[in-house]
Amino acid sequence: MGSNAGGFDFALTKRNNMLELKGMAPPKAWKTGTTIAGVMFKDGVVLGADTRSTSGSTVADKNCEKIHYIAPNIYCCGAGTAADTENVTNMVAAALELHRYGTGRGSRVITALTMLKQHLFKYQGHVSAALVLGGVDINGPHLFTVYPHGSTDSLPFCTMGSGSLNAMAVFEQGYKDDMTREEAMDLVARAIRSGVYNDLGSGSNVDLCIITKGGVEYLRNHQYLMDKTYARKFPVVYPKGTAPIIKERVVTLKEVAVVEAAEAMDMADEGTQVCANTQQWWWCGLACMVVMPVACHFTGVGAGADSLGLGLALQQVGMWHTASGRRLLQPPSRWQRYAVQGCMN
């Protein structure tokens, strides 16, 4: 495809073979699971889908929506990758809405079908969206299937997804022409139930969408297939005697001795705080001893001896700093305390 010459280009085939010979495993297709179906009856179309969303062997969502809106008279069931089906249907729905605004006419089912199959064919199946398209327009009811590669079918009943064979068996056994609304709804519900019970990728509940000339009826969770058979009570009350008593002993309060354990004191933070306070007082005293005499010498103020004594007093007070009621050194003398108080005043 990268060459200007006609035909196909198989240059990447050699590369893939070389990578596989070197031990690189080729990518595997991601298995998806869904059962979607549709059937035409006398007055319209009935679409149906299960509600299980899977991620490999894990159930990602038990009650997702697989019937997507396209137009007020057109809906579409999607199987495959959830992101692909949702975005493709949203893109077509937006384009049809602009078309209705521009023309002033209702959307036709064949228009939605053409837009879907052209988009999917352009990506050659890499957009994993297998669709069942149904609707009613001026030409009557329509039902189509759209495969991921862009091919389409027009049938009175159709199925898609991993549970499609189970649903198709129900359709082939129970379909008849000109069914009533109730008969068509029952047939689609039975087809989806067949896929839910026989396909591991399908499960949970049944959604139905009935499209007629008079409007659309979307029956969300039309049937609960995986409902719990019991209701759990909170809190759980067990009857007396459920657990047998093997041995019994009664202890009075007088026999119980209460011992309060003392907590160990953390000395690391205390020592750090003591050292910090001691250093502050020591540096303050050093400043009084060195800086103030020099300043008094140059200014002519005769307070050098007093500042020297004050510095010694501050250093002694700093070394005497207490922590938690314990004295680290001997307390300062009376004249040292007086010197500090006089300078403070």
DRENDO-1510 file (C-alpha; in Angstrom, 1 decimal, always signed):
<recs>
REC; n; res; u; v; w
REC; 1; MET; +0.0; +0.0; +0.0 .
REC; 2; GLY; +3.0; +2.2; +0.3 .
REC; 3; SER; +4.0; +1.8; -3.4 .
REC; 4; ASN; +2.6; +3.8; -6.3 .
REC; 5; ALA; +2.2; +0.6; -8.3 .
REC; 6; GLY; -1.2; -1.1; -8.3 .
REC; 7; GLY; -2.1; -4.1; -6.1 .
REC; 8; PHE; -1.2; -4.9; -2.5 .
REC; 9; ASP; +2.1; -4.5; -0.7 .
REC; 10; PHE; +3.3; -7.5; +1.4 .
REC; 11; ALA; +6.5; -5.9; +2.6 .
REC; 12; LEU; +5.5; -6.2; +6.3 .
REC; 13; THR; +4.9; -10.0; +6.0 .
REC; 14; LYS; +8.7; -10.6; +5.9 .
REC; 15; ARG; +9.2; -8.4; +8.9 .
REC; 16; ASN; +6.4; -10.2; +10.9 .
REC; 17; ASN; +8.0; -13.6; +10.0 .
REC; 18; MET; +11.4; -12.4; +11.1 .
REC; 19; LEU; +10.0; -11.2; +14.4 .
REC; 20; GLU; +8.2; -14.4; +15.0 .
REC; 21; LEU; +11.3; -16.5; +14.3 .
REC; 22; LYS; +13.2; -14.4; +16.9 .
REC; 23; GLY; +10.7; -15.3; +19.6 .
REC; 24; MET; +8.3; -12.4; +19.5 .
REC; 25; ALA; +4.7; -13.6; +19.9 .
REC; 26; PRO; +2.3; -12.2; +17.4 .
REC; 27; PRO; -0.6; -10.2; +18.8 .
REC; 28; LYS; -3.8; -12.1; +19.5 .
REC; 29; ALA; -7.3; -11.0; +18.8 .
REC; 30; TRP; -9.2; -9.8; +21.9 .
REC; 31; LYS; -12.2; -12.0; +22.5 .
REC; 32; THR; -15.4; -10.1; +23.2 .
REC; 33; GLY; -18.8; -11.4; +24.3 .
REC; 34; THR; -22.3; -10.2; +23.6 .
REC; 35; THR; -25.7; -11.4; +22.4 .
REC; 36; ILE; -27.7; -8.9; +20.4 .
REC; 37; ALA; -30.7; -9.6; +18.2 .
REC; 38; GLY; -33.5; -8.0; +16.2 .
REC; 39; VAL; -36.8; -9.1; +14.6 .
REC; 40; MET; -39.4; -7.4; +12.4 .
REC; 41; PHE; -43.1; -7.7; +13.2 .
REC; 42; LYS; -46.2; -6.4; +11.6 .
REC; 43; ASP; -45.9; -2.8; +12.9 .
REC; 44; GLY; -42.3; -2.3; +13.5 .
REC; 45; VAL; -39.0; -3.7; +14.9 .
REC; 46; VAL; -37.9; -5.2; +18.2 .
REC; 47; LEU; -34.3; -5.0; +19.2 .
REC; 48; GLY; -32.8; -6.9; +22.2 .
REC; 49; ALA; -29.5; -7.2; +24.0 .
REC; 50; ASP; -27.9; -8.6; +27.1 .
REC; 51; THR; -26.2; -6.3; +29.7 .
REC; 52; ARG; -22.9; -8.0; +30.5 .
REC; 53; SER; -19.6; -6.2; +29.6 .
REC; 54; THR; -16.5; -8.3; +29.8 .
REC; 55; SER; -12.7; -7.6; +29.8 .
REC; 56; GLY; -11.2; -10.9; +28.9 .
REC; 57; SER; -12.4; -13.4; +31.5 .
REC; 58; THR; -13.5; -10.7; +33.9 .
REC; 59; VAL; -17.0; -9.2; +34.1 .
REC; 60; ALA; -16.4; -5.4; +33.9 .
REC; 61; ASP; -20.0; -4.3; +34.1 .
REC; 62; LYS; -23.1; -6.3; +34.9 .
REC; 63; ASN; -25.7; -3.8; +33.7 .
REC; 64; CYS; -24.3; -1.8; +30.7 .
REC; 65; GLU; -26.4; -0.5; +27.8 .
REC; 66; LYS; -25.8; -2.0; +24.4 .
REC; 67; ILE; -28.8; -0.5; +22.5 .
REC; 68; HIS; -27.6; +2.9; +21.2 .
REC; 69; TYR; -29.6; +5.9; +20.0 .
REC; 70; ILE; -29.1; +6.9; +16.3 .
REC; 71; ALA; -32.2; +9.0; +15.6 .
REC; 72; PRO; -35.7; +9.4; +17.1 .
REC; 73; ASN; -36.9; +6.6; +14.9 .
REC; 74; ILE; -33.6; +4.5; +14.6 .
REC; 75; TYR; -31.7; +2.5; +17.2 .
REC; 76; CYS; -28.7; +0.3; +17.0 .
REC; 77; CYS; -27.4; -2.7; +19.0 .
REC; 78; GLY; -23.6; -2.9; +19.3 .
REC; 79; ALA; -21.3; -5.9; +19.8 .
REC; 80; GLY; -17.5; -5.9; +20.0 .
REC; 81; THR; -15.3; -3.3; +21.6 .
REC; 82; ALA; -17.5; -1.0; +23.8 .
REC; 83; ALA; -15.5; +2.1; +22.9 .
REC; 84; ASP; -15.8; +1.4; +19.1 .
REC; 85; THR; -19.5; +0.7; +19.2 .
REC; 86; GLU; -20.3; +3.8; +21.3 .
REC; 87; ASN; -18.2; +6.2; +19.4 .
REC; 88; VAL; -19.3; +5.0; +16.0 .
REC; 89; THR; -22.9; +5.2; +16.9 .
REC; 90; ASN; -22.5; +8.7; +18.5 .
REC; 91; MET; -20.7; +9.9; +15.3 .
REC; 92; VAL; -23.5; +8.8; +13.1 .
REC; 93; ALA; -26.2; +10.1; +15.4 .
REC; 94; ALA; -24.5; +13.6; +15.4 .
REC; 95; ALA; -24.3; +13.6; +11.6 .
REC; 96; LEU; -27.9; +12.6; +11.2 .
REC; 97; GLU; -29.0; +15.3; +13.6 .
REC; 98; LEU; -27.2; +17.9; +11.5 .
REC; 99; HIS; -28.8; +16.4; +8.4 .
REC; 100; ARG; -32.3; +16.7; +9.9 .
REC; 101; TYR; -31.6; +20.4; +10.8 .
REC; 102; GLY; -30.4; +21.1; +7.3 .
REC; 103; THR; -33.2; +19.4; +5.4 .
REC; 104; GLY; -36.1; +19.6; +7.8 .
REC; 105; ARG; -36.9; +15.9; +7.2 .
REC; 106; GLY; -36.7; +12.8; +9.4 .
REC; 107; SER; -33.8; +10.5; +9.1 .
REC; 108; ARG; -34.0; +7.3; +7.0 .
REC; 109; VAL; -32.6; +4.0; +8.1 .
REC; 110; ILE; -30.8; +3.5; +4.8 .
REC; 111; THR; -28.9; +6.7; +5.4 .
REC; 112; ALA; -27.6; +5.5; +8.8 .
REC; 113; LEU; -26.7; +2.2; +7.2 .
REC; 114; THR; -24.7; +3.8; +4.5 .
REC; 115; MET; -22.8; +6.0; +6.9 .
REC; 116; LEU; -22.0; +3.1; +9.2 .
REC; 117; LYS; -20.8; +0.7; +6.5 .
REC; 118; GLN; -18.6; +3.3; +4.7 .
REC; 119; HIS; -16.9; +4.2; +8.0 .
REC; 120; LEU; -16.2; +0.6; +9.0 .
REC; 121; PHE; -15.1; -0.5; +5.5 .
REC; 122; LYS; -12.5; +2.4; +5.5 .
REC; 123; TYR; -10.8; +0.8; +8.5 .
REC; 124; GLN; -10.9; -2.7; +7.2 .
REC; 125; GLY; -12.2; -4.3; +10.3 .
REC; 126; HIS; -9.9; -2.7; +12.8 .
REC; 127; VAL; -12.8; -0.8; +14.3 .
REC; 128; SER; -14.5; -3.7; +16.2 .
REC; 129; ALA; -18.1; -2.8; +15.9 .
REC; 130; ALA; -20.7; -5.5; +14.9 .
REC; 131; LEU; -24.1; -3.8; +14.7 .
REC; 132; VAL; -27.8; -4.6; +14.4 .
REC; 133; LEU; -29.6; -1.6; +13.0 .
REC; 134; GLY; -33.3; -1.2; +13.2 .
REC; 135; GLY; -35.8; +1.6; +12.6 .
REC; 136; VAL; -39.0; +2.8; +11.0 .
REC; 137; ASP; -39.2; +5.6; +8.4 .
REC; 138; ILE; -41.5; +6.6; +5.6 .
REC; 139; ASN; -40.8; +3.4; +3.8 .
REC; 140; GLY; -41.8; +1.1; +6.8 .
REC; 141; PRO; -39.8; -1.0; +9.2 .
REC; 142; HIS; -36.2; -1.9; +8.4 .
REC; 143; LEU; -33.6; -4.3; +10.0 .
REC; 144; PHE; -30.0; -4.6; +9.0 .
REC; 145; THR; -26.8; -6.2; +10.2 .
REC; 146; VAL; -23.4; -4.4; +9.8 .
REC; 147; TYR; -20.2; -6.4; +10.2 .
REC; 148; PRO; -16.9; -4.9; +11.3 .
REC; 149; HIS; -15.5; -5.1; +7.8 .
REC; 150; GLY; -18.4; -3.1; +6.3 .
REC; 151; SER; -20.5; -5.8; +4.8 .
REC; 152; THR; -24.3; -5.7; +5.5 .
REC; 153; ASP; -27.4; -7.9; +5.4 .
REC; 154; SER; -31.1; -7.1; +5.3 .
REC; 155; LEU; -33.1; -9.9; +7.0 .
REC; 156; PRO; -36.4; -10.2; +8.9 .
REC; 157; PHE; -34.5; -11.5; +11.9 .
REC; 158; CYS; -30.8; -11.4; +12.8 .
REC; 159; THR; -28.3; -11.9; +15.6 .
REC; 160; MET; -24.8; -10.8; +16.3 .
REC; 161; GLY; -22.1; -11.4; +18.9 .
REC; 162; SER; -20.6; -14.4; +20.6 .
REC; 163; GLY; -24.0; -15.7; +21.6 .
REC; 164; SER; -25.5; -15.2; +18.1 .
REC; 165; LEU; -25.7; -19.0; +17.3 .
REC; 166; ASN; -27.8; -19.7; +20.4 .
REC; 167; ALA; -30.1; -16.8; +19.6 .
REC; 168; MET; -30.4; -17.7; +15.9 .
REC; 169; ALA; -31.6; -21.2; +16.9 .
REC; 170; VAL; -34.5; -19.7; +18.8 .
REC; 171; PHE; -35.3; -17.4; +15.9 .
REC; 172; GLU; -35.3; -20.2; +13.4 .
REC; 173; GLN; -37.6; -22.2; +15.5 .
REC; 174; GLY; -40.1; -19.5; +16.6 .
REC; 175; TYR; -40.2; -16.9; +13.8 .
REC; 176; LYS; -43.2; -16.4; +11.7 .
REC; 177; ASP; -44.4; -13.6; +9.4 .
REC; 178; ASP; -46.7; -10.8; +10.6 .
REC; 179; MET; -46.1; -11.4; +14.3 .
REC; 180; THR; -47.8; -9.2; +16.9 .
REC; 181; ARG; -45.9; -6.8; +19.2 .
REC; 182; GLU; -46.2; -9.2; +22.2 .
REC; 183; GLU; -45.1; -12.2; +20.1 .
REC; 184; ALA; -42.1; -10.4; +18.8 .
REC; 185; MET; -41.1; -9.1; +22.2 .
REC; 186; ASP; -41.3; -12.7; +23.7 .
REC; 187; LEU; -39.3; -14.2; +20.8 .
REC; 188; VAL; -36.5; -11.6; +21.2 .
REC; 189; ALA; -36.4; -12.1; +25.0 .
REC; 190; ARG; -36.2; -15.8; +24.6 .
REC; 191; ALA; -33.3; -15.4; +22.0 .
REC; 192; ILE; -31.3; -13.2; +24.4 .
REC; 193; ARG; -32.0; -15.6; +27.3 .
REC; 194; SER; -30.6; -18.4; +25.2 .
REC; 195; GLY; -27.4; -16.5; +24.6 .
REC; 196; VAL; -27.1; -15.5; +28.3 .
REC; 197; TYR; -27.5; -19.1; +29.5 .
REC; 198; ASN; -25.3; -20.8; +26.9 .
REC; 199; ASP; -22.5; -18.2; +26.3 .
REC; 200; LEU; -20.0; -17.2; +28.9 .
REC; 201; GLY; -19.5; -13.8; +27.3 .
REC; 202; SER; -23.2; -12.9; +27.7 .
REC; 203; GLY; -25.1; -12.5; +30.9 .
REC; 204; SER; -27.0; -10.4; +33.4 .
REC; 205; ASN; -30.3; -8.9; +32.1 .
REC; 206; VAL; -32.4; -8.4; +29.0 .
REC; 207; ASP; -33.0; -5.0; +27.4 .
REC; 208; LEU; -35.6; -4.5; +24.7 .
REC; 209; CYS; -36.3; -1.6; +22.3 .
REC; 210; ILE; -39.6; -1.5; +20.4 .
REC; 211; ILE; -39.7; +0.9; +17.4 .
REC; 212; THR; -43.0; +1.6; +15.7 .
REC; 213; LYS; -44.4; +4.4; +13.6 .
REC; 214; GLY; -45.9; +5.9; +16.7 .
REC; 215; GLY; -42.7; +6.1; +18.7 .
REC; 216; VAL; -40.0; +4.2; +20.6 .
REC; 217; GLU; -40.3; +2.3; +23.8 .
REC; 218; TYR; -37.0; +1.4; +25.5 .
REC; 219; LEU; -37.5; -1.3; +28.2 .
REC; 220; ARG; -34.4; -1.1; +30.3 .
REC; 221; ASN; -33.9; -4.4; +32.3 .
REC; 222; HIS; -37.0; -5.9; +30.9 .
REC; 223; GLN; -36.1; -9.2; +32.5 .
REC; 224; TYR; -33.8; -9.9; +35.5 .
REC; 225; LEU; -32.0; -13.2; +34.8 .
REC; 226; MET; -29.3; -13.0; +37.4 .
REC; 227; ASP; -31.3; -11.6; +40.4 .
REC; 228; LYS; -30.3; -12.8; +43.9 .
REC; 229; THR; -32.6; -15.5; +45.3 .
REC; 230; TYR; -32.2; -14.2; +48.9 .
REC; 231; ALA; -32.1; -10.9; +50.8 .
REC; 232; ARG; -29.3; -10.5; +53.3 .
REC; 233; LYS; -30.3; -9.0; +56.6 .
REC; 234; PHE; -28.1; -6.4; +58.4 .
REC; 235; PRO; -27.1; -6.9; +61.1 .
REC; 236; VAL; -27.2; -10.7; +61.2 .
REC; 237; VAL; -29.1; -11.9; +64.3 .
REC; 238; TYR; -28.3; -15.5; +65.3 .
REC; 239; PRO; -30.8; -17.3; +67.5 .
REC; 240; LYS; -29.8; -18.3; +71.0 .
REC; 241; GLY; -28.0; -21.6; +71.2 .
REC; 242; THR; -26.5; -21.4; +67.7 .
REC; 243; ALA; -23.0; -21.8; +69.1 .
REC; 244; PRO; -22.8; -24.5; +71.9 .
REC; 245; ILE; -21.1; -23.5; +75.2 .
REC; 246; ILE; -18.4; -26.1; +76.0 .
REC; 247; LYS; -17.0; -24.5; +79.2 .
REC; 248; GLU; -18.1; -21.6; +81.4 .
REC; 249; ARG; -16.2; -19.6; +84.0 .
REC; 250; VAL; -17.4; -16.5; +85.9 .
REC; 251; VAL; -14.7; -14.0; +87.1 .
REC; 252; THR; -15.6; -11.3; +89.7 .
REC; 253; LEU; -14.2; -7.8; +89.6 .
REC; 254; LYS; -12.3; -8.3; +92.8 .
REC; 255; GLU; -10.3; -11.1; +91.2 .
REC; 256; VAL; -9.2; -8.8; +88.4 .
REC; 257; ALA; -6.0; -6.8; +89.1 .
REC; 258; VAL; -5.6; -3.6; +87.0 .
REC; 259; VAL; -1.9; -2.7; +86.4 .
REC; 260; GLU; -1.2; +0.6; +84.7 .
REC; 261; ALA; +2.1; +0.4; +82.9 .
REC; 262; ALA; +4.3; +3.5; +82.8 .
REC; 263; GLU; +5.3; +4.9; +79.4 .
REC; 264; ALA; +9.0; +5.2; +78.6 .
REC; 265; MET; +10.3; +8.8; +78.2 .
REC; 266; ASP; +11.9; +9.7; +74.9 .
REC; 267; MET; +15.3; +11.4; +75.8 .
REC; 268; ALA; +16.4; +12.1; +72.3 .
REC; 269; ASP; +14.2; +15.2; +71.6 .
REC; 270; GLU; +14.7; +16.4; +75.3 .
REC; 271; GLY; +18.5; +16.4; +74.9 .
REC; 272; THR; +18.3; +18.2; +71.6 .
REC; 273; GLN; +16.1; +21.0; +73.2 .
REC; 274; VAL; +18.5; +21.3; +76.2 .
REC; 275; CYS; +21.5; +21.7; +74.0 .
REC; 276; ALA; +19.8; +24.2; +71.8 .
REC; 277; ASN; +18.8; +26.4; +74.8 .
REC; 278; THR; +22.2; +26.1; +76.4 .
REC; 279; GLN; +23.9; +27.2; +73.1 .
REC; 280; GLN; +21.6; +30.2; +72.9 .
REC; 281; TRP; +22.5; +31.5; +76.4 .
REC; 282; TRP; +26.2; +30.8; +75.8 .
REC; 283; TRP; +26.3; +32.8; +72.6 .
REC; 284; CYS; +24.4; +35.6; +74.2 .
REC; 285; GLY; +27.0; +35.7; +77.0 .
REC; 286; LEU; +29.8; +35.6; +74.5 .
REC; 287; ALA; +28.4; +38.6; +72.7 .
REC; 288; CYS; +28.2; +40.6; +75.9 .
REC; 289; MET; +31.8; +39.7; +76.8 .
REC; 290; VAL; +33.3; +40.7; +73.4 .
REC; 291; VAL; +31.0; +43.1; +71.5 .
REC; 292; MET; +29.9; +45.4; +74.4 .
REC; 293; PRO; +33.4; +46.2; +75.8 .
REC; 294; VAL; +34.7; +47.1; +72.3 .
REC; 295; ALA; +31.7; +49.4; +71.7 .
REC; 296; CYS; +32.2; +51.0; +75.1 .
REC; 297; HIS; +35.9; +51.7; +74.4 .
REC; 298; PHE; +35.1; +53.5; +71.2 .
REC; 299; THR; +32.1; +55.4; +72.5 .
REC; 300; GLY; +33.7; +56.3; +75.9 .
REC; 301; VAL; +30.9; +54.8; +78.0 .
REC; 302; GLY; +32.3; +53.2; +81.1 .
REC; 303; ALA; +30.3; +50.0; +81.1 .
REC; 304; GLY; +32.9; +47.5; +79.9 .
REC; 305; ALA; +33.4; +45.7; +83.2 .
REC; 306; ASP; +29.6; +45.4; +83.7 .
REC; 307; SER; +29.2; +43.9; +80.3 .
REC; 308; LEU; +32.0; +41.4; +81.0 .
REC; 309; GLY; +30.3; +40.3; +84.2 .
REC; 310; LEU; +26.9; +40.1; +82.4 .
REC; 311; GLY; +28.4; +37.9; +79.7 .
REC; 312; LEU; +29.8; +35.5; +82.4 .
REC; 313; ALA; +26.5; +35.5; +84.1 .
REC; 314; LEU; +24.6; +34.7; +80.9 .
REC; 315; GLN; +26.9; +31.8; +80.1 .
REC; 316; GLN; +26.5; +30.4; +83.6 .
REC; 317; VAL; +22.7; +30.7; +83.4 .
REC; 318; GLY; +22.7; +29.0; +80.0 .
REC; 319; MET; +24.7; +26.0; +81.4 .
REC; 320; TRP; +22.2; +25.8; +84.3 .
REC; 321; HIS; +19.3; +25.4; +82.0 .
REC; 322; THR; +16.9; +22.8; +83.3 .
REC; 323; ALA; +14.9; +20.2; +81.4 .
REC; 324; SER; +12.1; +18.1; +82.9 .
REC; 325; GLY; +13.0; +19.2; +86.4 .
REC; 326; ARG; +16.6; +18.0; +86.2 .
REC; 327; ARG; +19.5; +20.5; +86.7 .
REC; 328; LEU; +22.5; +19.9; +84.3 .
REC; 329; LEU; +25.0; +21.9; +86.4 .
REC; 330; GLN; +25.2; +23.9; +89.6 .
REC; 331; PRO; +22.9; +26.9; +89.8 .
REC; 332; PRO; +24.4; +30.4; +89.2 .
REC; 333; SER; +25.5; +32.5; +92.2 .
REC; 334; ARG; +23.4; +35.3; +93.6 .
REC; 335; TRP; +25.5; +38.1; +92.0 .
REC; 336; GLN; +25.2; +36.4; +88.6 .
REC; 337; ARG; +21.4; +36.4; +88.9 .
REC; 338; TYR; +21.4; +40.0; +90.1 .
REC; 339; ALA; +23.6; +41.0; +87.2 .
REC; 340; VAL; +21.2; +39.5; +84.7 .
REC; 341; GLN; +18.1; +41.0; +86.3 .
REC; 342; GLY; +19.8; +44.4; +86.5 .
REC; 343; CYS; +20.7; +44.3; +82.8 .
REC; 344; MET; +17.2; +43.1; +81.9 .
REC; 345; ASN; +15.7; +46.1; +83.7 .
</recs>
